């Protein structure tokens, strides 16, 4: 399994800083980027093979690294190749997948990529992503075959749970099949990226979004 982009790539110092320092990120200076925690690039270490390769092309130089858990239990790497290249800049992370885990990788990939506005280009196994919405606009979408309430920010879906500070909207949260769309940086999330962090800023953003949606729906009904 590999993921590749055509971004600026990383030189040797940047590679070591990003892949071997926790909470080090190249995406923490702007809300244009999705990331900032510096944890995603280390997630490959948690898979049972404990090893993966990274290919980086930056400014006409190509680097290939083998990353692995060393004998002391600490992440290490070996530089396998360094040389000039005419290849386009970018980064490729490749993980060897146990054959028994392939189906699980596919299903997990579907659950993540189904929320992408522009899906990635799949090479090899082609994923059929479902049509999620009955209807949608810039503020919300009504979900077709998924129950629950979700906050969507930078293509990532975060489940919204009932919360005492969301009391005015908790009934909608419990009973709905709806996705609320937020600009990057509008809400906070936990380091695992599996849920929203219910800070005052996040609570205010969710309440304001619900109020806006309710107003839109009322105006639409009145117009009819």
C-alpha positions, 0 to 999 in steps of 0.5 A: 500500500502506498500514498504519493503526492506531488508536493515540495518533497523533503530534504534530508534534514526535513525528513528526519525532523518530520518522521522522527520528531513527534508533533513536528509538522510541515503543516502547522503554519496555515489553515490551508493545510490539513494536518499540524499534529505531526502524527500521521507520518508516524502511523506506519510504525503502528502496523504489524510489519513495523517497517516502511519506505519513504521516497522523497524528491526535492529540488532535483535530488531523490532520497529513498529511506527504509524506516523501521523499529530498531532493536531498542524499540525506537524508530530508526532509518537507513538511507538506501539511495541519494542521487540526482533526478529529473523526477517531479518533486513529491513524497511516496510512503509505501507499507508492505501489507500482509495478504490477510489484511488487504480486505481490511485496508480496502474497507478502511480506505473506502471509509476515509476516502468517501468523504473526499470532495476530490478523491485520490487517483487509485492505482491497482485496486480500484475503489468504488466510493458510494454517493453519500448525499441525498442533497448538499450545499456549502453548509450541510449535506443530508446523508443517504445511507449513513446514520449519525451527525458528522463534522466535515473539515478538510475531507475528514469526518468527525462524529458529533456526539450529544454534549451538554453544551450542545443541548439545544441541538442534541435531539438533532444530533441523536436522530439525524443523518447529516454532515456539517461542513466547516472550513479548516481551523473552525473546530478542534479535534483530538490527536487521534483525529477520531473525534472532535475536541469539545472546546468552547471554540468547537462548541460555538462553531457547531452551535452556530452551524446548526443555527444557520442550517435551521434558518436556511431550512425555515427560509426555504420552507417559507419561500415555498 
